[in-house]
């Protein structure tokens, strides 16, 4: 199984004492099945530059995350899926933020399970499997 980690999940690893169960769960997944979206890279970089300590977050990204995961881009297939998801969510009266939309579409386009603590952001998206490793 392939897993795409949402920003909230990987950001939890930056806490002074990240949950041991999260680290253990990630360790059970072969590195070849661990993915990160370019959108999550954007969100971590943005958060870094808004923080009091950008180097902490940028070092985490460059030295810890990126060497351990495969990167998935928001490509033309994901863009088509995103268009369908956005139209469906708006028709249901449940719009989704642009960045969450792109992460969901990237997961769907690549057959990944999305690992997120923000399950309510991604609920009711046809074809998207989500798991919460923080509960």
C-alpha positions as CSV (number, residue, x, y, z in Angstrom):
1,X,0.0,0.0,0.0
2,X,1.1,3.5,-0.8
3,X,0.7,6.3,1.8
4,X,0.6,10.0,1.1
5,X,1.3,12.0,4.3
6,X,-0.7,15.1,4.9
7,X,1.1,18.2,6.3
8,X,-0.5,17.8,9.7
9,X,0.8,14.3,10.1
10,X,4.4,15.1,9.3
11,X,4.3,18.3,11.2
12,X,3.5,16.3,14.3
13,X,7.0,14.8,14.1
14,X,8.4,18.3,14.8
15,X,6.8,18.4,18.3
16,X,9.2,18.2,21.2
17,X,7.8,14.7,22.0
18,X,6.1,13.3,18.9
19,X,3.8,10.4,19.6
20,X,5.7,7.1,19.7
21,X,2.8,5.3,18.1
22,X,3.1,7.6,15.1
23,X,6.8,6.9,14.7
24,X,6.2,3.2,15.1
25,X,3.4,3.2,12.5
26,X,5.5,5.1,10.0
27,X,8.4,2.6,10.6
28,X,6.1,-0.3,9.6
29,X,5.7,1.2,6.1
30,X,8.5,0.4,3.6
31,X,10.2,3.7,2.5
32,X,9.2,2.8,-1.1
33,X,5.5,3.2,0.0
34,X,5.9,6.6,1.8
35,X,5.0,9.7,-0.2
36,X,4.8,13.4,0.2
37,X,3.0,15.9,-2.0
38,X,4.7,18.9,-3.5
39,X,1.8,20.8,-1.8
40,X,2.9,19.6,1.6
41,X,6.4,20.8,0.7
42,X,4.8,24.2,0.0
43,X,2.9,24.2,3.3
44,X,6.0,23.3,5.4
45,X,8.1,25.9,3.6
46,X,5.4,28.6,4.1
47,X,5.1,27.7,7.7
48,X,8.8,27.8,8.1
49,X,9.1,31.4,6.8
50,X,6.2,32.5,9.0
51,X,7.8,31.1,12.1
52,X,10.3,32.5,14.5
53,X,12.7,29.7,13.6
54,X,12.6,29.0,9.9
55,X,15.8,27.0,9.9
56,X,14.2,24.4,12.2
57,X,11.4,23.7,9.8
58,X,13.6,23.9,6.6
59,X,16.2,21.5,8.1
60,X,13.4,19.1,9.1
61,X,12.1,19.2,5.5
62,X,15.5,18.9,3.8
63,X,17.4,16.6,6.2
64,X,14.7,14.4,7.6
65,X,11.6,14.3,5.4
66,X,12.8,14.6,1.8
67,X,15.5,11.9,2.1
68,X,12.9,9.4,3.4
69,X,9.9,9.8,1.1
70,X,9.0,9.8,-2.5
71,X,7.6,13.1,-3.9
72,X,4.4,13.3,-5.9
73,X,3.6,16.3,-8.0
74,X,0.2,17.9,-8.7
75,X,0.1,16.9,-12.3
76,X,-2.5,17.0,-15.1
77,X,-4.2,13.8,-13.9
78,X,-4.5,15.2,-10.4
79,X,-5.8,18.5,-11.9
80,X,-8.6,16.7,-13.6
81,X,-9.5,14.8,-10.5
82,X,-9.3,18.0,-8.5
83,X,-11.8,19.6,-10.9
84,X,-14.3,16.8,-10.4
85,X,-13.8,16.8,-6.6
86,X,-14.3,20.6,-6.4
87,X,-17.4,20.6,-8.4
88,X,-18.9,17.7,-6.4
89,X,-18.0,19.3,-3.1
90,X,-19.5,22.6,-4.1
91,X,-22.7,21.0,-5.3
92,X,-23.0,19.3,-1.9
93,X,-22.4,22.6,-0.1
94,X,-19.1,21.4,1.3
95,X,-16.3,23.3,-0.4
96,X,-12.7,22.2,0.2
97,X,-9.7,24.5,0.5
98,X,-7.5,24.7,-2.6
99,X,-4.5,23.1,-0.9
100,X,-6.5,20.2,0.6
101,X,-8.1,19.7,-2.8
102,X,-4.7,19.4,-4.5
103,X,-3.5,17.0,-1.8
104,X,-6.6,14.8,-2.1
105,X,-6.4,14.8,-5.9
106,X,-2.7,13.9,-5.8
107,X,-3.5,10.9,-3.4
108,X,-6.3,9.8,-5.7
109,X,-4.4,10.1,-8.9
110,X,-1.5,8.0,-7.5
111,X,-3.6,5.3,-5.7
112,X,-2.4,6.4,-2.3
113,X,-4.1,6.3,1.1
114,X,-4.1,9.8,2.6
115,X,-2.7,9.8,6.1
116,X,-4.2,12.8,7.9
117,X,-5.5,14.0,11.2
118,X,-7.9,16.4,9.4
119,X,-10.2,13.6,8.3
120,X,-13.2,16.0,8.2
121,X,-11.5,18.0,5.5
122,X,-11.3,14.9,3.2
123,X,-14.5,13.1,4.0
124,X,-16.9,12.1,1.3
125,X,-14.5,12.3,-1.6
126,X,-15.3,9.4,-3.8
127,X,-12.3,7.1,-4.4
128,X,-10.1,8.7,-1.6
129,X,-9.1,6.4,1.2
130,X,-8.0,8.2,4.4
131,X,-6.5,7.0,7.6
132,X,-5.7,8.9,10.8
133,X,-2.6,7.7,12.5
134,X,-2.8,10.3,15.3
135,X,-5.8,8.8,17.1
